[in-house]
Amino acid sequence: MAALIQSIEAILVDIPTIRPHKLSMTTMGVQTMVIVRIKDSDGLEGLGEAT
């Protein structure tokens, strides 16, 4: 039988930049990343990353 997805969790992480990024309207000192955790009914867990 196929495993079913039990949960999906998205975690936001602010990662500081090495130096501030200067844009026309603002300066960015951190970059927000998304970590995604998926768990299935067989107990397997996977992690992914998005911007």
VEXBABA-598858 format. One record per residue (C-alpha): x, y, z; residue in three letters; residue number from 1. Coordinates in Angstrom, 2 decimals, always signed. Layout:
<recs>
<rec u="X" v="Y" w="Z" rest="ALA" nr="NUM"/>
...
</recs>
This chain:
<recs>
<rec u="+0.00" v="+0.00" w="+0.00" rest="MET" nr="1"/>
<rec u="+1.24" v="+3.50" w="-0.79" rest="ALA" nr="2"/>
<rec u="+2.35" v="+5.80" w="+2.00" rest="ALA" nr="3"/>
<rec u="+0.19" v="+8.85" w="+2.71" rest="LEU" nr="4"/>
<rec u="+1.38" v="+12.31" w="+3.65" rest="ILE" nr="5"/>
<rec u="+0.73" v="+12.84" w="+7.36" rest="GLN" nr="6"/>
<rec u="+2.01" v="+16.40" w="+7.78" rest="SER" nr="7"/>
<rec u="+3.62" v="+19.30" w="+5.97" rest="ILE" nr="8"/>
<rec u="+5.38" v="+21.99" w="+7.99" rest="GLU" nr="9"/>
<rec u="+6.83" v="+25.25" w="+6.64" rest="ALA" nr="10"/>
<rec u="+9.45" v="+26.99" w="+8.80" rest="ILE" nr="11"/>
<rec u="+10.64" v="+30.54" w="+8.02" rest="LEU" nr="12"/>
<rec u="+14.30" v="+31.21" w="+8.77" rest="VAL" nr="13"/>
<rec u="+15.95" v="+34.65" w="+8.57" rest="ASP" nr="14"/>
<rec u="+19.57" v="+34.19" w="+7.53" rest="ILE" nr="15"/>
<rec u="+21.86" v="+37.20" w="+7.93" rest="PRO" nr="16"/>
<rec u="+23.73" v="+38.27" w="+4.81" rest="THR" nr="17"/>
<rec u="+27.51" v="+38.64" w="+4.79" rest="ILE" nr="18"/>
<rec u="+27.06" v="+42.34" w="+4.03" rest="ARG" nr="19"/>
<rec u="+23.91" v="+44.45" w="+3.55" rest="PRO" nr="20"/>
<rec u="+22.39" v="+44.37" w="+0.06" rest="HIS" nr="21"/>
<rec u="+21.54" v="+47.91" w="-1.03" rest="LYS" nr="22"/>
<rec u="+18.48" v="+48.20" w="-3.24" rest="LEU" nr="23"/>
<rec u="+16.92" v="+51.36" w="-4.67" rest="SER" nr="24"/>
<rec u="+14.30" v="+51.65" w="-1.91" rest="MET" nr="25"/>
<rec u="+15.81" v="+49.72" w="+1.03" rest="THR" nr="26"/>
<rec u="+18.78" v="+47.81" w="+2.41" rest="THR" nr="27"/>
<rec u="+18.45" v="+44.10" w="+3.16" rest="MET" nr="28"/>
<rec u="+20.44" v="+42.63" w="+6.05" rest="GLY" nr="29"/>
<rec u="+18.75" v="+39.21" w="+6.09" rest="VAL" nr="30"/>
<rec u="+17.34" v="+36.78" w="+3.56" rest="GLN" nr="31"/>
<rec u="+14.24" v="+34.81" w="+4.49" rest="THR" nr="32"/>
<rec u="+14.29" v="+31.14" w="+3.51" rest="MET" nr="33"/>
<rec u="+11.58" v="+28.51" w="+3.83" rest="VAL" nr="34"/>
<rec u="+12.39" v="+25.06" w="+5.19" rest="ILE" nr="35"/>
<rec u="+9.70" v="+22.47" w="+4.35" rest="VAL" nr="36"/>
<rec u="+9.34" v="+19.24" w="+6.36" rest="ARG" nr="37"/>
<rec u="+7.10" v="+16.45" w="+5.06" rest="ILE" nr="38"/>
<rec u="+6.27" v="+13.31" w="+7.06" rest="LYS" nr="39"/>
<rec u="+4.46" v="+10.26" w="+5.72" rest="ASP" nr="40"/>
<rec u="+2.48" v="+7.37" w="+7.23" rest="SER" nr="41"/>
<rec u="+5.52" v="+5.04" w="+7.00" rest="ASP" nr="42"/>
<rec u="+7.49" v="+7.32" w="+9.32" rest="GLY" nr="43"/>
<rec u="+9.73" v="+8.74" w="+6.61" rest="LEU" nr="44"/>
<rec u="+10.63" v="+12.41" w="+6.78" rest="GLU" nr="45"/>
<rec u="+12.00" v="+14.73" w="+4.11" rest="GLY" nr="46"/>
<rec u="+13.33" v="+18.29" w="+4.21" rest="LEU" nr="47"/>
<rec u="+13.38" v="+20.83" w="+1.41" rest="GLY" nr="48"/>
<rec u="+14.30" v="+24.49" w="+0.93" rest="GLU" nr="49"/>
<rec u="+12.69" v="+27.35" w="-0.94" rest="ALA" nr="50"/>
<rec u="+13.35" v="+31.09" w="-1.26" rest="THR" nr="51"/>
</recs>
